Amino acid sequence: MNTKTFKLLSGNEALAQGAYEAGLKFAGSYPGTPATEILEYLTQFKEVDAQWAVNEKVAFEVALGASFAGVRSIYSSKHVGINVAMDPLMTAAYSGINAGFVIVTADDPGLHSSQNEQDNRLIAKFAKIPLLEPSSPSEAKKFIKLAFEISEQFDTPVLFRMTTRVAHTKENVEIEQRHEIENKIFEKNPHKYVMVPANAYKKHILLEEKLLKLQDYSEKTELNKIELKDKEIGFVTDSVTYLYVKETYPDASVLKLGMAFPFPDKKIKEFSAAVKKIIVAEENEPFIEEHLLQIGIKCTGKHYTYRVGELKPENIKDIVENKPKTQYPGGSRRPVLCPGCPHRAVFVALRKTKVIVSGDIGCYTLGSLPPLAALHTTICMGASITIFDSLSKVLGNDKVVAVIGDSTFVHSGVTGLINAAYNKAKGLIIILDNGTTAMTGAQPNPSTGITAKNEQTKKLDLEILCKACGADNVEVIDSSCKSIEEKIKEYTSQDKLSVLIVRYALCKMIDRTKKAAPLLNSEKCKKCYMCVSVDCPAIVKDENGNIKLNVNLCAGCNVCVEMCKFGGLVKNN
Amino acid sequence: MKTINILFCGTGGQGILTAAEIAGLAAMYDGYHVKKSEVHGMAQRGGSVESHLRFGKEVFSPIITDGEVDFMLSFDKGEHDRMIKLLKKDGKDLFPDFVEADKKIADKKFLNTYMLGILSKHLGLSKESWQKAMKDVFKTKFIEKNFEVFNMANGDVK
């Protein structure tokens, strides 16, 4: 008869599979580690309209629109992506939804690949929406189905928090049948869908009442479960930390919060009455701890130093004893641009011109690391052009250059360019167009003319766009060090707003073909190490100070050859 | 049975995540509860790569507690030296086997498969599960050659 099918799925894949089985019909996202695989997994299903959006705000609104239109819908992004979507998020809590709508945030405790480690559990409280947190892939699949039910039962978006460890852990997960859901009817209802002051005021009153009902649900749901064992210590915990507690203290009593917000106060009090000592084990912010203290529960939380970084199973003992954090990550090999990466030539040229470089988020952020060290500011998506705008006005437009990737430019660089032109900024903005969203694993974007489902679509023309925004000069060149260096000098010396689009041969993430590696002539090498300064993994200084060329890694871009003045490295044609 | 903890480590591009995936699938096909944890994002850019694989009756934490690694497969001297402190007192360090394999295997893209063959000698997972896992991951890509390399390393899988 029916035998169960299991697959080894990551948390992200399991979440997506669960959403699919729950009758999902729309998914919107912008790529970002550790969230990317959710949308990628959903592109395989013909029943789901899975889209990469221009940015997170757009993804959120299109997904919310799908819910309004009557189909189950999901938004997903990394934690900082939620910041971009905060405007619609805060008000969607007031309006509510039509068909089930889930907001997935993939947080990154430990900053494995992010610019901060903000704890998005706080957003649930701030926005007044329920918070669900799975601890494992199998729970992600189970909980996402409940999230859609809660969303529809209480007419609210649901915040669904993953962390890197949940998102990127793989586990045996059962594959089940999809359950089709009939579309809900969209009815014109300005009191619900038009959030002008008079309507929104009434909705806020209803929202406060809704939170009380949600709290009642939180008390009763199995998502929040008490496991009574040894009563000496009782842990209150959530997310993957629950599993670290089970690993380290298998015999302790535990209150696991799968739905931390609204907090199940009665259940928390019941648990605290049943055990001698309450320990709160949670990553990052003291979100649960502060609430327990607020409702008068005596508890021990982690030492404040443990707010930094992710927890590991071996840290749970320290938390019980309220000891400070002593180990910080370090010693691991830093990432570098791929061998043959076309960004390398641009950063070699920028370093040579000695300009201040306002950077952005993408692979090219790696250009900030020594020895390239040719990128000097990075804050968030799109901030290269806006920060450049002011740097160039204050410091001089001949001293500053902005660099931004094609996907990031479309995400939120374009608004900065319009602003720069409108407010009369001058100087040079370089768009590094490698034809993909490389850092997150090569996803398409509007300037590639390909959709998330790998279909042809309208292709955004960056040249026409930049001209329309008000750039005085727009020029497209290919990437060789010498021409880029000349162009940087030419455009930074003009009192004009210029956009230089460096259009590459394909990114090495997509095109793995290689050209012949250069020839190394050790006798001619003067050990000036200029070749090593291009920071390529294929050419390194060995322990004896000799240059070593790894022909297995080399892609034959010859940027190192351009650096060699002594004939120690020559092109191999 | 007690949970088996395996740590794979090295640098981007060495096929470490692929090797961990195959071992994880093989354990799943043999009926074990599997958890495998790794951090993506920087792996393709030459940075450190580590994958934690745990399997048993019921596995809790997706990452291995410090000092609890039963088997350590390192593909890089520097990463080996950095991570060796995680090995259990009576744990098995397979780096000497890797050094031997590196001399023996000319085509470096088969090194990970060779090391899986070495690992398989210690785990007692069935040959059918290993083969099914390799087929899942490699598809048809050099599958016969991968079987051959795996069997060579393993000697005699039961």
HADDOCK unambig.tbl for C-alpha pairs under 7 A between the chains (distance, minus, plus):
assign (segid A and resid 8 and name CA) (segid B and resid 25 and name CA) 6.75 0.50 0.50
assign (segid A and resid 33 and name CA) (segid B and resid 41 and name CA) 6.43 0.50 0.50
assign (segid A and resid 113 and name CA) (segid B and resid 41 and name CA) 6.39 0.50 0.50
assign (segid A and resid 165 and name CA) (segid B and resid 37 and name CA) 6.96 0.50 0.50
assign (segid A and resid 168 and name CA) (segid B and resid 37 and name CA) 6.12 0.50 0.50
assign (segid A and resid 168 and name CA) (segid B and resid 38 and name CA) 6.24 0.50 0.50
assign (segid A and resid 168 and name CA) (segid B and resid 39 and name CA) 6.54 0.50 0.50
assign (segid A and resid 169 and name CA) (segid B and resid 35 and name CA) 6.55 0.50 0.50
assign (segid A and resid 169 and name CA) (segid B and resid 36 and name CA) 5.40 0.50 0.50
assign (segid A and resid 169 and name CA) (segid B and resid 37 and name CA) 4.30 0.50 0.50
assign (segid A and resid 169 and name CA) (segid B and resid 38 and name CA) 6.67 0.50 0.50
assign (segid A and resid 169 and name CA) (segid B and resid 62 and name CA) 6.44 0.50 0.50
assign (segid A and resid 170 and name CA) (segid B and resid 35 and name CA) 5.52 0.50 0.50
assign (segid A and resid 170 and name CA) (segid B and resid 36 and name CA) 5.01 0.50 0.50
assign (segid A and resid 170 and name CA) (segid B and resid 37 and name CA) 6.37 0.50 0.50
assign (segid A and resid 171 and name CA) (segid B and resid 34 and name CA) 5.38 0.50 0.50
assign (segid A and resid 171 and name CA) (segid B and resid 35 and name CA) 4.80 0.50 0.50
assign (segid A and resid 171 and name CA) (segid B and resid 36 and name CA) 6.69 0.50 0.50
assign (segid A and resid 172 and name CA) (segid B and resid 28 and name CA) 6.87 0.50 0.50
assign (segid A and resid 172 and name CA) (segid B and resid 33 and name CA) 6.52 0.50 0.50
assign (segid A and resid 172 and name CA) (segid B and resid 34 and name CA) 6.17 0.50 0.50
assign (segid A and resid 243 and name CA) (segid B and resid 60 and name CA) 5.11 0.50 0.50
assign (segid A and resid 243 and name CA) (segid B and resid 61 and name CA) 4.87 0.50 0.50
assign (segid A and resid 244 and name CA) (segid B and resid 61 and name CA) 5.29 0.50 0.50
assign (segid A and resid 246 and name CA) (segid B and resid 60 and name CA) 6.52 0.50 0.50
assign (segid A and resid 247 and name CA) (segid B and resid 60 and name CA) 5.84 0.50 0.50
assign (segid A and resid 247 and name CA) (segid B and resid 61 and name CA) 5.99 0.50 0.50
assign (segid A and resid 313 and name CA) (segid B and resid 65 and name CA) 5.57 0.50 0.50
assign (segid A and resid 314 and name CA) (segid B and resid 65 and name CA) 5.66 0.50 0.50
assign (segid A and resid 314 and name CA) (segid B and resid 66 and name CA) 6.49 0.50 0.50
assign (segid A and resid 332 and name CA) (segid B and resid 48 and name CA) 5.73 0.50 0.50
assign (segid A and resid 333 and name CA) (segid B and resid 47 and name CA) 4.95 0.50 0.50
assign (segid A and resid 333 and name CA) (segid B and resid 48 and name CA) 4.99 0.50 0.50
assign (segid A and resid 334 and name CA) (segid B and resid 47 and name CA) 4.99 0.50 0.50
assign (segid A and resid 334 and name CA) (segid B and resid 48 and name CA) 7.00 0.50 0.50
assign (segid A and resid 335 and name CA) (segid B and resid 42 and name CA) 5.96 0.50 0.50
assign (segid A and resid 335 and name CA) (segid B and resid 45 and name CA) 5.19 0.50 0.50
assign (segid A and resid 335 and name CA) (segid B and resid 46 and name CA) 5.38 0.50 0.50
assign (segid A and resid 335 and name CA) (segid B and resid 47 and name CA) 4.09 0.50 0.50
assign (segid A and resid 336 and name CA) (segid B and resid 45 and name CA) 5.31 0.50 0.50
assign (segid A and resid 336 and name CA) (segid B and resid 46 and name CA) 6.04 0.50 0.50
assign (segid A and resid 336 and name CA) (segid B and resid 47 and name CA) 6.97 0.50 0.50
assign (segid A and resid 337 and name CA) (segid B and resid 45 and name CA) 5.90 0.50 0.50
assign (segid A and resid 338 and name CA) (segid B and resid 45 and name CA) 5.47 0.50 0.50
assign (segid A and resid 440 and name CA) (segid B and resid 41 and name CA) 6.44 0.50 0.50
